Amino acid sequence: MSSESLHEAPEVISAETKDLHRAIVSLREELDAVDWYQQRAEGCTDDELRAILTHNKNEEIEHAMMVLEWIRRRSPVFAAHIKTYLNTTGPITAIEAAATSGGGDPPAWDSGPASPSLGIGGLKGGK
């Protein structure tokens, strides 16, 4: 039961904190299940069973992302860090360095979809 891992007496914790705890415990359990299914699928010698285990793993990933989205919607701190780090490209530690150095937004090469352009313009037409 998730309440067994509370670090404070339930009566001194707000309903919001209890719900966040439930979500974090659920996220952890979903990620554990992803890990278990991944290992089992990789170790499996039967193709049909491997396909089932992979399907199950992917369902657990879906569940984990649903819980993570619930957390993002209710926690401004989680939301800010998700905005900073998710759906970026480039070295993650460079994103962290830019975000924590007071340098504002991460470097331009870290935001948006990956592009084959180096950002130096084309060789044709003088652009």
C-alpha positions as CSV (number, residue, x, y, z in Angstrom):
1,M,0.0,0.0,0.0
2,S,1.4,3.4,-1.0
3,S,0.5,5.0,2.3
4,E,3.1,2.8,4.0
5,S,5.8,4.8,2.4
6,L,4.6,8.2,3.8
7,H,7.3,9.9,5.8
8,E,4.9,11.9,7.8
9,A,1.7,11.1,9.7
10,P,-1.2,11.1,7.2
11,E,-3.2,13.6,9.4
12,V,-0.5,16.3,9.0
13,I,-0.3,16.0,5.2
14,S,-2.6,17.8,2.9
15,A,-4.8,16.0,0.4
16,E,-2.8,17.5,-2.4
17,T,0.5,16.1,-1.0
18,K,-1.2,12.7,-0.5
19,D,-2.4,12.7,-4.1
20,L,1.1,13.7,-5.4
21,H,2.5,10.9,-3.3
22,R,0.0,8.5,-4.9
23,A,1.0,9.7,-8.4
24,I,4.8,9.4,-7.7
25,V,4.4,5.9,-6.3
26,S,2.3,5.0,-9.3
27,L,4.8,6.4,-11.7
28,R,7.6,4.5,-10.0
29,E,5.5,1.3,-10.3
30,E,4.8,1.8,-14.0
31,L,8.5,2.4,-14.7
32,D,9.5,-0.7,-12.7
33,A,7.0,-2.6,-14.9
34,V,8.6,-1.2,-18.0
35,D,12.0,-2.4,-16.8
36,W,10.7,-5.8,-16.0
37,Y,8.9,-6.3,-19.3
38,Q,11.9,-5.0,-21.3
39,Q,14.2,-7.5,-19.6
40,R,11.8,-10.4,-20.0
41,A,11.2,-9.6,-23.7
42,E,14.9,-9.3,-24.4
43,G,15.6,-12.6,-22.6
44,C,12.7,-14.4,-24.2
45,T,13.4,-17.1,-26.8
46,D,9.8,-17.3,-28.1
47,D,8.9,-14.7,-30.7
48,E,5.2,-14.7,-29.9
49,L,5.8,-14.3,-26.2
50,R,8.4,-11.5,-26.9
51,A,5.7,-9.7,-28.9
52,I,3.2,-9.9,-26.0
53,L,5.8,-8.8,-23.5
54,T,6.8,-5.8,-25.7
55,H,3.2,-4.9,-26.1
56,N,2.7,-5.0,-22.3
57,K,5.9,-2.9,-21.8
58,N,4.5,-0.2,-24.2
59,E,1.2,-0.1,-22.3
60,E,3.1,0.5,-19.1
61,I,5.0,3.4,-20.8
62,E,1.6,4.9,-21.8
63,H,0.4,4.6,-18.2
64,A,3.6,6.2,-16.9
65,M,3.3,9.2,-19.2
66,M,-0.4,9.7,-18.2
67,V,0.7,9.9,-14.6
68,L,3.6,12.2,-15.4
69,E,1.2,14.5,-17.3
70,W,-1.1,14.5,-14.2
71,I,1.9,15.5,-12.1
72,R,2.9,18.3,-14.6
73,R,-0.6,19.8,-14.5
74,R,-0.6,20.1,-10.7
75,S,3.0,21.0,-9.9
76,P,4.5,24.2,-11.3
77,V,8.0,23.0,-10.3
78,F,7.6,19.8,-12.3
79,A,6.0,21.7,-15.1
80,A,9.0,24.1,-15.3
81,H,11.6,21.3,-15.3
82,I,9.6,19.3,-17.9
83,K,9.5,22.4,-20.1
84,T,13.2,22.9,-19.7
85,Y,14.4,19.3,-20.4
86,L,11.8,17.4,-22.4
87,N,11.5,17.5,-26.2
88,T,15.0,19.1,-26.5
89,T,18.1,18.2,-28.4
90,G,21.7,18.6,-27.7
91,P,23.6,17.7,-24.5
92,I,21.2,17.6,-21.5
93,T,23.9,18.9,-19.2
94,A,24.3,22.0,-21.4
95,I,20.6,22.6,-21.1
96,E,21.0,22.3,-17.3
97,A,24.0,24.6,-17.3
98,A,22.1,27.3,-19.3
99,A,19.0,26.9,-17.2
100,T,20.9,27.2,-13.8
101,S,23.5,29.8,-14.8
102,G,20.9,32.5,-15.1
103,G,21.5,32.6,-18.9
104,G,17.8,32.4,-19.6
105,D,16.7,30.0,-22.2
106,P,18.7,27.0,-23.3
107,P,21.0,27.5,-26.3
108,A,19.0,27.8,-29.6
109,W,20.3,24.4,-30.8
110,D,18.6,22.8,-27.8
111,S,15.1,23.7,-28.6
112,G,12.7,22.5,-31.2
113,P,13.0,19.6,-33.6
114,A,16.4,18.4,-34.7
115,S,17.5,20.1,-38.0
116,P,20.1,19.0,-40.4
117,S,21.1,22.7,-40.8
118,L,24.0,24.1,-38.9
119,G,22.3,27.5,-38.9
120,I,25.0,29.1,-41.2
121,G,22.8,29.6,-44.2
122,G,22.7,27.9,-47.6
123,L,25.6,27.8,-50.1
124,K,23.4,28.7,-53.0
125,G,21.9,32.1,-53.7
126,G,24.1,34.0,-51.1
127,K,21.8,33.1,-48.2
